[in-house]
Amino acid sequence: MNNPNPTAAILIIGNEILSGRTQDVNINFIAKRLAVLGISLAEVRVIPDIPARIISAVNELRAAYDELFTTGGIGPTHDDITSECVAAAFGVPWEPHPATWDLLAKHMGSEFNAARQRMATMPRGAVPIVNPISLAPGFSMANVHVMAGVPRIMQAMFTALEPQLRRGEPIAMRAVHGLKLREGSIAAGLAAVQERYQHIDLGSYPFYRESGSGVAIVAKGSDVAALESAISEVGHIIAGEGVLPIAGEPPL
Amino acid sequence: MNNPNPTAAILIIGNEILSGRTQDVNINFIAKRLAVLGISLAEVRVIPDIPARIISAVNELRAAYDELFTTGGIGPTHDDITSECVAAAFGVPWEPHPATWDLLAKHMGSEFNAARQRMATMPRGAVPIVNPISLAPGFSMANVHVMAGVPRIMQAMFTALEPQLRRGEPIAMRAVHGLKLREGSIAAGLAAVQERYQHIDLGSYPFYRESGSGVAIVAKGSDVAALESAISEVGHIIAGEGVLPIAGEPPL
């Protein structure tokens, strides 16, 4: 698939995901937004709250992709170490950010203690990302965008950040599915369609639901006419199996 | 945190996760099981269905950790390339697995076509992982465990695999939470508790729910007495803020 779109990675910094305590929903939110923006999500990593791990992952991923989005570890407690690790990754001081310091000091008054002052401390050169929910901002440091782990706050920060991101061709999707369809019966036909439409990405996904089981075929790419044409051909292949092709994804 | 437990990584092979089409639930299932088995989940990666990416990620992660669990890409269609990539990662032939070939041929009869024969083709030396749902097995190749992406099938495969895995000390969790509590007010106290209990892992997680907002403190480790003692100390810190400490995690 020929894709000149900007590329991106997500780095989830979170013991709570690795321990199974928390079901991640940030990957899916960011992935959907990036598809709309035409930014190609090429990798996701989840790592623990360990400084050496954070520093090396930030440096590896910011070099490999156009944008890196991190979530988690920017609150006031001892396990919130993302911000100072990003400073270390860039080799710059971690220091008070004057405008953020003033903002939080004014809002919090005598409650602006040492722990909360950490949230106004950033790598030198960082640009804050507005937090309309709980005030303490995220920040962008070059192509690294550092956001909260709490989904509601992360989503608000991402929305504030979006206008700054370089966009590409939006990635559209078209789908068709068939009930009681089996992947192995249509595999050769699908492979031939993928061969003819090399600039789209054709995926085959079996599903098992209360409402019925079958296979969904999803075409992804920026050329919508090609997506629709390829999905139409897949519809004929499904019909050739004696199964009714149904437009779109199967209901949840 | 001193942790002699075996280590593990998860590799999610799936364009459907990166495109935002699918909300991953496999990470959370495996993470929870690994905690019970005393296997320390140290990293998760999500990568696209691209051979060079799969091969390099498999080789990097199987060298870095005791166990590697992969999900996705083992069906019969053109986008199912995990199995041959694992063979390439190990530098062994990808060839028919006789027992699996016989099993599928017998069950599928004349429907055992070229596409389905791919599901009976494995890296030389692979040991099948039973699939009680849809028959075609996953496999273990040394410390790499290759499973389906469909959650129901992956879960059945993981359950079949569990008895083969070397276990460590189960990772227990104890939690306390407070409503209307704010992280910045208890941060110094929490840091002191973490300092005194260095072999446990103390995390602070703000939550925002319809039923109320606040902060949950979660202690994780294999020394249950230490977890309970640390959480009790945290309860006193919360009470010192004039907030009632409530045992356990906040309700969903």
Chai-1 contact restraints between the chains, C-beta under 6 A:
chainA,res_idxA,chainB,res_idxB,connection_type,confidence,min_distance_angstrom,max_distance_angstrom,comment,restraint_id
A,N15,B,G203,contact,1.0,0.0,6.0,A-B,restraint_1
A,E16,B,G203,contact,1.0,0.0,6.0,A-B,restraint_2
A,L18,B,L41,contact,1.0,0.0,6.0,A-B,restraint_3
A,S19,B,A35,contact,1.0,0.0,6.0,A-B,restraint_4
A,S19,B,K220,contact,1.0,0.0,6.0,A-B,restraint_5
A,G20,B,N28,contact,1.0,0.0,6.0,A-B,restraint_6
A,G20,B,A31,contact,1.0,0.0,6.0,A-B,restraint_7
A,G20,B,K32,contact,1.0,0.0,6.0,A-B,restraint_8
A,G20,B,A35,contact,1.0,0.0,6.0,A-B,restraint_9
A,Q23,B,N28,contact,1.0,0.0,6.0,A-B,restraint_10
A,N28,B,G20,contact,1.0,0.0,6.0,A-B,restraint_11
A,N28,B,Q23,contact,1.0,0.0,6.0,A-B,restraint_12
A,A31,B,G20,contact,1.0,0.0,6.0,A-B,restraint_13
A,K32,B,G20,contact,1.0,0.0,6.0,A-B,restraint_14
A,A35,B,S19,contact,1.0,0.0,6.0,A-B,restraint_15
A,A35,B,G20,contact,1.0,0.0,6.0,A-B,restraint_16
A,L41,B,L18,contact,1.0,0.0,6.0,A-B,restraint_17
A,E43,B,I47,contact,1.0,0.0,6.0,A-B,restraint_18
A,V44,B,V46,contact,1.0,0.0,6.0,A-B,restraint_19
A,R45,B,R45,contact,1.0,0.0,6.0,A-B,restraint_20
A,V46,B,V44,contact,1.0,0.0,6.0,A-B,restraint_21
A,I47,B,E43,contact,1.0,0.0,6.0,A-B,restraint_22
A,G75,B,E183,contact,1.0,0.0,6.0,A-B,restraint_23
A,P76,B,E183,contact,1.0,0.0,6.0,A-B,restraint_24
A,P76,B,G184,contact,1.0,0.0,6.0,A-B,restraint_25
A,P76,B,A187,contact,1.0,0.0,6.0,A-B,restraint_26
A,T77,B,E183,contact,1.0,0.0,6.0,A-B,restraint_27
A,T77,B,A187,contact,1.0,0.0,6.0,A-B,restraint_28
A,T77,B,L190,contact,1.0,0.0,6.0,A-B,restraint_29
A,T77,B,S204,contact,1.0,0.0,6.0,A-B,restraint_30
A,H78,B,A191,contact,1.0,0.0,6.0,A-B,restraint_31
A,H78,B,Q194,contact,1.0,0.0,6.0,A-B,restraint_32
A,D79,B,G203,contact,1.0,0.0,6.0,A-B,restraint_33
A,A115,B,G184,contact,1.0,0.0,6.0,A-B,restraint_34
A,A115,B,A187,contact,1.0,0.0,6.0,A-B,restraint_35
A,A115,B,A188,contact,1.0,0.0,6.0,A-B,restraint_36
A,R116,B,G184,contact,1.0,0.0,6.0,A-B,restraint_37
A,V150,B,P206,contact,1.0,0.0,6.0,A-B,restraint_38
A,R152,B,Y208,contact,1.0,0.0,6.0,A-B,restraint_39
A,E183,B,G75,contact,1.0,0.0,6.0,A-B,restraint_40
A,E183,B,P76,contact,1.0,0.0,6.0,A-B,restraint_41
A,E183,B,T77,contact,1.0,0.0,6.0,A-B,restraint_42
A,G184,B,P76,contact,1.0,0.0,6.0,A-B,restraint_43
A,G184,B,A115,contact,1.0,0.0,6.0,A-B,restraint_44
A,G184,B,R116,contact,1.0,0.0,6.0,A-B,restraint_45
A,A187,B,P76,contact,1.0,0.0,6.0,A-B,restraint_46
A,A187,B,T77,contact,1.0,0.0,6.0,A-B,restraint_47
A,A187,B,A115,contact,1.0,0.0,6.0,A-B,restraint_48
A,A188,B,A115,contact,1.0,0.0,6.0,A-B,restraint_49
A,L190,B,T77,contact,1.0,0.0,6.0,A-B,restraint_50
A,A191,B,H78,contact,1.0,0.0,6.0,A-B,restraint_51
A,Q194,B,H78,contact,1.0,0.0,6.0,A-B,restraint_52
A,G203,B,N15,contact,1.0,0.0,6.0,A-B,restraint_53
A,G203,B,E16,contact,1.0,0.0,6.0,A-B,restraint_54
A,G203,B,D79,contact,1.0,0.0,6.0,A-B,restraint_55
A,S204,B,T77,contact,1.0,0.0,6.0,A-B,restraint_56
A,P206,B,V150,contact,1.0,0.0,6.0,A-B,restraint_57
A,Y208,B,R152,contact,1.0,0.0,6.0,A-B,restraint_58
A,K220,B,S19,contact,1.0,0.0,6.0,A-B,restraint_59
